[in-house]
Amino acid sequence: MAVVKKKIWPEYFELVSAGKKNFELRLADFDVSEGDTLVLEEWDPETKQYTGRKIEKVVGYVLKFKLDDFGQKQEIEEKGMQIIQLK
């Protein structure tokens, strides 16, 4: 199992910390698999520095896709996407 470190902005750090946000939408430019540990390190975009706070989460599921995997690239570029968390 790997440990993957990633920056996270303060507003999203707070949501993960509070348990409200249980997902990450990330560019698929790194390897991550189920069972890996994702270390989210709070990053202040204004000061361009880490705050020192971090959260460790175990990866439960990874879905990777390209914009046109579902034949909707143009619609996605026009309308964007949304992530829906299920409870």
C-alpha positions as a Markdown table, in Angstrom:
| # | Residue | x | y | z |
|---|---|---|---|---|
| 1 | Met | 0.0 | 0.0 | 0.0 |
| 2 | Ala | 1.3 | 3.4 | -1.0 |
| 3 | Val | 1.2 | 6.8 | 0.8 |
| 4 | Val | 0.2 | 9.6 | -1.5 |
| 5 | Lys | 0.5 | 13.2 | -0.4 |
| 6 | Lys | -1.6 | 16.0 | -2.0 |
| 7 | Lys | -2.3 | 19.6 | -1.4 |
| 8 | Ile | -5.8 | 20.7 | -0.3 |
| 9 | Trp | -7.1 | 24.2 | 0.0 |
| 10 | Pro | -8.4 | 25.4 | 3.4 |
| 11 | Glu | -12.1 | 25.4 | 2.6 |
| 12 | Tyr | -11.9 | 21.8 | 1.4 |
| 13 | Phe | -9.7 | 20.7 | 4.2 |
| 14 | Glu | -12.3 | 22.0 | 6.7 |
| 15 | Leu | -15.1 | 20.0 | 4.9 |
| 16 | Val | -13.0 | 16.8 | 4.9 |
| 17 | Ser | -12.0 | 17.4 | 8.5 |
| 18 | Ala | -15.7 | 17.8 | 9.5 |
| 19 | Gly | -16.7 | 14.6 | 7.7 |
| 20 | Lys | -18.9 | 16.5 | 5.3 |
| 21 | Lys | -16.8 | 15.9 | 2.2 |
| 22 | Asn | -15.9 | 12.2 | 1.6 |
| 23 | Phe | -14.5 | 12.4 | -1.9 |
| 24 | Glu | -11.7 | 13.9 | -3.9 |
| 25 | Leu | -11.8 | 15.0 | -7.5 |
| 26 | Arg | -8.3 | 15.0 | -8.8 |
| 27 | Leu | -6.4 | 15.2 | -12.1 |
| 28 | Ala | -5.3 | 11.6 | -12.8 |
| 29 | Asp | -1.6 | 12.5 | -13.0 |
| 30 | Phe | -0.5 | 10.1 | -10.2 |
| 31 | Asp | -1.0 | 6.5 | -9.2 |
| 32 | Val | -3.5 | 5.7 | -6.4 |
| 33 | Ser | -5.3 | 2.5 | -5.6 |
| 34 | Glu | -7.8 | 1.1 | -3.1 |
| 35 | Gly | -6.1 | 0.7 | 0.3 |
| 36 | Asp | -3.6 | 3.4 | -0.3 |
| 37 | Thr | -3.3 | 6.2 | 2.3 |
| 38 | Leu | -4.1 | 9.7 | 0.9 |
| 39 | Val | -2.5 | 12.4 | 3.0 |
| 40 | Leu | -4.2 | 15.7 | 2.4 |
| 41 | Glu | -1.9 | 18.6 | 3.4 |
| 42 | Glu | -3.6 | 22.0 | 3.9 |
| 43 | Trp | -2.2 | 24.5 | 1.4 |
| 44 | Asp | -2.9 | 28.2 | 1.6 |
| 45 | Pro | -3.1 | 29.5 | -2.0 |
| 46 | Glu | -2.7 | 33.1 | -0.9 |
| 47 | Thr | 0.6 | 32.6 | 1.0 |
| 48 | Lys | 1.6 | 29.6 | -1.2 |
| 49 | Gln | 2.6 | 27.7 | 1.9 |
| 50 | Tyr | 1.5 | 24.6 | 3.8 |
| 51 | Thr | -0.3 | 25.4 | 7.0 |
| 52 | Gly | 1.0 | 22.4 | 8.9 |
| 53 | Arg | -2.4 | 20.7 | 9.1 |
| 54 | Lys | -2.9 | 17.3 | 7.4 |
| 55 | Ile | -5.5 | 14.5 | 7.3 |
| 56 | Glu | -4.8 | 10.9 | 6.4 |
| 57 | Lys | -7.6 | 8.9 | 4.7 |
| 58 | Val | -7.6 | 5.4 | 3.4 |
| 59 | Val | -8.7 | 5.2 | -0.3 |
| 60 | Gly | -11.8 | 3.1 | -0.7 |
| 61 | Tyr | -12.5 | 3.3 | -4.4 |
| 62 | Val | -10.9 | 5.0 | -7.4 |
| 63 | Leu | -12.8 | 5.8 | -10.6 |
| 64 | Lys | -10.6 | 7.1 | -13.5 |
| 65 | Phe | -12.1 | 8.3 | -16.8 |
| 66 | Lys | -11.4 | 10.6 | -19.7 |
| 67 | Leu | -13.8 | 13.4 | -20.8 |
| 68 | Asp | -15.0 | 11.4 | -23.8 |
| 69 | Asp | -15.3 | 8.0 | -22.2 |
| 70 | Phe | -19.0 | 8.4 | -22.2 |
| 71 | Gly | -19.2 | 10.3 | -25.6 |
| 72 | Gln | -20.0 | 13.6 | -23.8 |
| 73 | Lys | -16.8 | 15.6 | -24.1 |
| 74 | Gln | -18.5 | 18.6 | -25.8 |
| 75 | Glu | -21.3 | 18.7 | -23.2 |
| 76 | Ile | -18.8 | 18.4 | -20.3 |
| 77 | Glu | -16.7 | 21.2 | -21.7 |
| 78 | Glu | -19.9 | 23.4 | -22.0 |
| 79 | Lys | -21.7 | 22.5 | -18.8 |
| 80 | Gly | -19.0 | 21.2 | -16.5 |
| 81 | Met | -19.4 | 18.2 | -14.2 |
| 82 | Gln | -20.7 | 17.7 | -10.6 |
| 83 | Ile | -19.8 | 15.1 | -8.1 |
| 84 | Ile | -22.7 | 13.7 | -6.1 |
| 85 | Gln | -21.9 | 12.1 | -2.7 |
| 86 | Leu | -24.3 | 9.4 | -1.6 |
| 87 | Lys | -25.2 | 8.6 | 2.0 |
